[in-house]
């Protein structure tokens, strides 16, 4: 079964996670008044795991990685 790469929820989760992580890394969230502290670091680690899964995933096949 073939499916579009751009319709993969894993791909979009990885892209969103990467954007959020880059915002934290560059200090964008602190500039707009969001200071996450330790919780932000834990969230960033979880988001990076989502990015790893999104990179490893093969979205063109619905039944395999």
N, C-alpha and C positions, 0 to 999 in steps of 0.2 A: 504494500500500500504506500503510495507516494503522497507526500504533502508538501506544501510550500514552506520554505525556510522562514519566511516572514510571518507566517501564521502560527509559529511555534511559541507556546506560552513560556517555555524554558528560555528561549532566545530573548524574549522581551523582559523576562525577570532578570536575566544576566545584564542586559543593557541598562535597565533602570538601576540595578544594584551598582553597576560601575559608575554611573552618573552621580549617584548619591555618595559613593565612596570618594570620587574625585572632588566633589564639593567639600567633603570633610577634610580631605588631604590639603587642598589649597586654601582652606579657611573661609570659604564662601559663606558657610552656615554661621560662623562666628560674626562675620561682618553684618549679617542681617539680623543678628540678635539671638540666634539659636546656639546655646552652649550645652552640649550633650554630656561632656565629661566622660566618666567611666562607662556609662551606658552607651554612649556614642561609639566608644572603642569596641565594645562587645557587638554592637549592631554592625559596625564596619567589618568585623571578622565574619559574622554570619553572611553579610552581603557578598564578601569576597568568595565564600564557599559557593554561593549561588552563581557567581561569575564563573568559577571553575567548572561547575556542572554544566553551565551553558556553553562553555568552550568545548568541553569533551562530548557533549550531546550531538547526535546526528539527527537533525530535525526533519530530514527528508524521508526517514523511515519511522513509521509510527510504532513499530514493535521492537526496535533495537536502539542501542545507544549510538 
